[in-house]
Amino acid sequence: MGEVQAFAAAFLRFAIASAVLLIITLRSHKKLPPVPREQWLPLLLLGLSGVFAYNVLFFRGLQLIEAGRAAVIIANNPIVIAIFAALLFGEKLNRLKVLGIVLSVSGAIVVITQGHPTTILTSGIGEGDLYIFGCVICWVTYSLVGRAAMHSLSPLSAVTYSALIGAFLLFPAACLEGMFSHITAYSLTAWLSLFYLGLCGTVLGFVWYYQGIQRIGSTRAGQFINFVPISAILLSAWLLDEPLTISLLSGVFLVSSGVYLTNRRAK
């Protein structure tokens, strides 16, 4: 995906997803479901956070750091979701959950510093790391605001509208970035990657995620993001020849343990 610019990659991903989601929504509901006036603000926030900002930050971050490293940082999504769910919805944070938060943050630091946490004091956090941390904030917003959007809309409708809004917001930036002057030079691999992101990573992933939020809540649904670093590290090692370092594997273990403890139900 290095040949596709960040804004162009994000716009094309959601343009593909929006087209497919529209077809599915029209087939399912026979028409576009009407949106109550009070739901437009949550939908706009969904498009801004989970589509526009998240994807711009995500693609820019991947241009600067390895996919496996980014995945471990993103694995802190459930932790931040749990914290904000406690602040906004009154969900309790017991000692076990606090321990999980500490472990998960420690795992992210181990990965970012490549096993040398003290380097944060001297070299600080890299630009790519900050972009991916921004993705975490965006996804937490998308998850929690989604609860409000689904008060009167189905998960399919909420994802469809948010994808359309996000694609609309991304289009001017993609044009200014020079998308149309480069699009004819994209390779088959680039197009296959974009269609995979649009169909699997967006249509299936987003709809199933919102269905999970609707049925089991945002905190418990966010727990399954724990599988992101495991699958991403294995795939990046297999497809991208990225090394499996001790610090990366240690970070995965700490983050996974932290997410498990944070979402474990007290007996």
N, C-alpha and C positions, 0 to 999 in steps of 0.2 A: 504493500500500500504506500511505499515511499514515493511513488510517482504521482499520487493524487494528493493535492493540497488539502489542508485541514478542513476549511470551510466547504470545499467542493465535496470531499468525502462524506461529511456530515449531511449536506443537503441531498446528495444523490441517494444516500442510505434511506433518508426519510421520505424522499420523493417516491422511491420504489415502494417503501412500506405503506405510504399513504394511499397509493393507487390500489394496492392489494386490500388494505383495510376498508377502503370505500366499497369495493366490490363485495367483500364479505358482509359488511354492515347492511348494504342495500339488499342483499340476498336474505339476510337474517331478519331484518326489520321491515323490508319492503320499501323503506324510505329512510332518509336521514332523521334520526330521532330529534325532536325539538329540544332546545336547550333553554331551561328557565333562566330568566334574566340574572338571578343571583348566582348562577353557576358559571357565568362567563369569566368572572375574575379568577376562580380556581382553575378553570381550563387554560386561561392565559398564563397563569403561574406554572402550570404543568408544562406548557410549551416552552416557556422561558427557561425553566430549571432542568427538567428531565430530557429535553430535546436540544434546545439551542445552546445553552451554556455548557451542559454536560458534554456534548459531543465536541464542541470546539476545544474545551479543556482536555478531553480524552485524546483526541487525535494529535493535538500539539504536544501533549505529554509523551505519547508513544514515539514521537519523532526524536525525543531526547533521552528516554530511558527504556530499559528492556521491558518486554511484555510481562514476564514473570514478576519482576519487581513492582510494576504498576498494579498487577493483580493482588499482591499481598497488601498494598496500601488500600486498595478498594475494598478488601475484605473487612476493613474496619467499619463499613457501612452499618452492619447490624448493631455495633456498639453505639454509634452516634444516634441511630434510630431509637435504641433503648433509652438513651439519656433524654432525648427530646420527648419521647413518649411519656417518660416520667414527669418532665417539666410541664408538658402541655395537657396530658390526659390523666395525670395522677397515678401512673403505674409505679409501683414501689421498686426501689433499687436496694436489695439486701446486700449483705456482706459478700455473698458468693458472686453476685453480679459485679460488684465493685472490683473484686479480685480479677474477674474476667476482663474487665475494662483495662486494668493495669497490665495484664498479660498481653492483651491484644495490641495495645499501644507500644509496649516493649518490643513485640515482634515486628511491628512496622519500623521502629527505630533501628533494630538490628539489620533489617533488609536495606533500609535507606543508606545506612552508614557502612554497609558491607561487613558487618561484624565488629565495627570499631565505633561504638556510640560516642566516645569522647571527641570524635572528629567534628561533631555538630558544633562544639564550642569554638573550633578553629576555622572550619570551612563552611559550616552552616548547611542548610538544606538546598539542594539543587533546584533549578528552575523547573525541570520536568517533574520533580517530586511535588512541587507546589501546585502545578497544573492538576495532577492526579488527586491531591488532597481537595482541590476545588471540586473535583468530580464527586467526592464523598458528600460534600455539603449539598451539591445539586441533587444527588439521588435521595438524600434524606428528605429534602424539600418535596421532591416528586412523590415519595412514598407517603408522607404525612398529609400533604395537600390532596393527594388522591382519595383519601378517606372522605374528604368533604365533597369532592367532585362526584363520588359514587353514591351520594345520598339520593339522587334522582336520575342517575345515568348508570347503565350497565358497564362492566369493565371494558367490553368491546367498544362501546360508544365513547367512553372516556379516553381510551387509548387512540381511537381514530381521530377525535377532535384535537387532542394534544399533538399528535403526529402532524396533522395538517397545519396547525398553528406554528409548530416548530419549523417545518419545512418552509413555510411562508417567511419566517423571520431569518432563516439561513440563506435564502435565495439571494438577497442583495449583497451579502458578504461574500458569497461564492462567486458572484459576477465580478465584484471588485477585485477579487483574488486572481481573476483571469481564467475562470473555469472553461468558458467557451473556446478559448484559444488553445487549451490543452486537451479537451475532452476527446477529440478525435485520435489522439496519440495514446490513449489508455490501452494497456495490453489486455489480453483475454483474462489473465490472472487477476488483474485489477478489477475488471467487471464482475468476475465470479465472486471475488471478495465482497464487492459492494452488494451484490444480490444476496449473498449469504447473510451479511449484516442486516439487510432490509427485511428478508423473509424470516430467517431463523432468530437473529438477534433482536429483532424489533417486533414483527407481527406475532410470532409464537411467544417469545420471551416476555414482552410487555403485557400481552393479554393474559397469559398464564399467571404472571406475577400479580396483576391486579385482581384476578380471580382469587388468588391466594390471600391477598390483603382483605378482600371482602369476606372471606369465609373464616379465616383464623386470626386476622388482625395484622397490623404492620410489623410489630416486634417479632412475632413468631415467623411470619413470612420472610422477614429480613434475615433470619437465621440461615436460610438456604444459600445466601451469598457466600457462606463459608466454603462452598464447593468451588468458588471461582479460582482462588489461588492454586488449589490442587490440580484442577483440570488445565489451567493456563500454564502452569509451570511444566507439566508433562507435555502439553502440546507445543509450547515454545521450544522445549528441548528437542522434540521430535521434528517439528517443521522448520524452526528457525535456527537450530543448532546453538541455542543459548545454553551456557554452562549451568549445571546444577551445583552451585556452590554450597558449602556448609552453612554460611550465613543465611542464604536464601531458604534452605530447608529448615534451619532453626527458626527463622521468622515465620514460616508456614506453620510449624508446630505450635509456636506461641500464640499466633493469631487464632488458629483453629481451637486451641484449648480455651482461649479467652472468649471466643464466640459461644462455645459450648456452655461454659460456666454462666455467661451472661443470660443465656436463653433457657438454662435448665430450670425446670419447675421445682420449687421447694416441696419436700415431702411433708 
